[in-house]
Amino acid sequence: QGQLMESGGGLVQPGGSLRLSCAVPGSIPSIYTMAWYRQAPGKQRELVATITSGGSTNYKDSEKGRFTISRDNTKKMVYLQMNSLKPEDTAVYYCNANNNRVYIWGKGTLVTVSS
């Protein structure tokens, strides 16, 4: 299988915005649920947002209203728009594709929120 490829991470000031992108290889069916996870230093990886093939979304409670996940099945891309970023959002963000049996991961992109 091909590799999920994240991009868009970087350094941003508190209150700023970033949009993460995930390129999905053609070998991963569009029916897979897509998700963004993150792992902060010294912490476990946690689920941030999911989007089904039909476009239904779910978010970690603390990110509702700040983060928006979207997907473009034609372009094979998944996005995470992050607004009003806080220092505690600092983490490596991972793109994930799954069908509840098979979980496929990207290598991650680092987001640092700091002044």
C-alpha positions in Angstrom: 0.0 0.0 0.0 1.1 3.6 -0.6 1.9 6.0 2.1 -0.3 8.7 3.5 1.6 12.0 3.2 0.9 14.8 5.6 2.0 18.4 5.0 1.3 21.9 6.3 2.7 21.8 9.7 5.0 24.5 11.1 5.4 27.2 13.7 2.4 29.4 14.4 1.6 32.0 17.1 -1.2 31.4 19.6 -4.5 32.4 18.0 -3.2 31.7 14.5 -4.4 29.2 12.0 -2.9 26.3 10.0 -4.3 23.9 7.4 -2.9 20.4 7.3 -3.2 18.4 4.2 -3.0 14.6 3.7 -2.4 13.0 0.3 -4.1 9.7 0.1 -2.6 7.1 -2.3 -4.8 5.5 -4.9 -4.4 2.1 -3.2 -6.5 3.2 -0.3 -10.2 3.0 -1.1 -12.3 6.1 -0.8 -14.7 4.1 1.4 -12.2 4.2 4.2 -12.8 6.6 7.1 -10.1 9.3 7.4 -8.9 10.8 10.6 -6.4 13.1 12.1 -4.6 12.1 15.3 -2.0 14.0 17.3 0.7 13.1 19.7 2.2 15.8 22.0 5.6 15.3 23.7 5.3 12.8 26.5 1.7 12.0 25.8 -0.3 9.3 24.1 -1.6 9.6 20.6 -5.1 11.0 20.6 -7.9 11.2 18.1 -8.6 14.7 16.9 -11.2 14.3 14.1 -12.7 11.8 11.8 -14.6 11.9 8.5 -16.4 9.0 6.9 -16.6 8.4 3.1 -20.0 10.0 3.2 -18.7 13.2 4.9 -20.0 12.6 8.4 -17.6 14.2 10.9 -16.7 13.8 14.6 -14.3 15.8 16.7 -12.6 15.6 20.0 -14.8 17.6 22.3 -12.1 20.3 23.1 -11.6 20.9 19.3 -15.2 21.3 18.3 -15.6 24.8 16.8 -11.9 25.3 16.3 -10.9 22.4 13.9 -12.6 21.3 10.7 -11.9 18.1 8.9 -12.7 17.7 5.2 -12.0 15.4 2.4 -11.9 15.6 -1.4 -12.3 12.1 -2.7 -11.7 13.2 -6.3 -8.3 14.7 -5.4 -7.6 12.0 -2.8 -6.9 14.6 -0.2 -7.9 15.1 3.5 -7.6 18.4 5.3 -7.6 19.7 8.8 -8.3 23.4 9.2 -7.1 24.5 12.6 -8.1 27.9 14.0 -7.5 29.8 17.3 -4.5 27.6 17.9 -3.3 27.2 21.5 0.1 26.2 22.8 -1.5 22.9 24.0 -2.2 22.1 20.3 1.5 21.6 19.8 2.0 18.0 18.6 2.9 15.8 15.7 -0.3 15.4 13.7 -0.9 12.1 11.9 -3.2 11.3 9.0 -5.0 7.9 9.3 -7.1 5.8 7.0 -9.1 2.9 8.4 -11.9 0.5 7.9 -12.1 -0.5 11.5 -9.8 -3.5 10.8 -6.9 -2.0 8.9 -5.3 1.2 10.1 -2.9 3.0 7.8 -0.7 5.9 9.1 1.3 8.7 7.7 4.7 9.8 9.2 3.2 12.9 10.7 3.7 16.7 10.5 4.9 18.8 13.4 2.7 21.7 14.6 4.3 24.1 17.1 2.2 26.8 18.6 4.4 29.3 20.3 5.0 33.0 20.6 
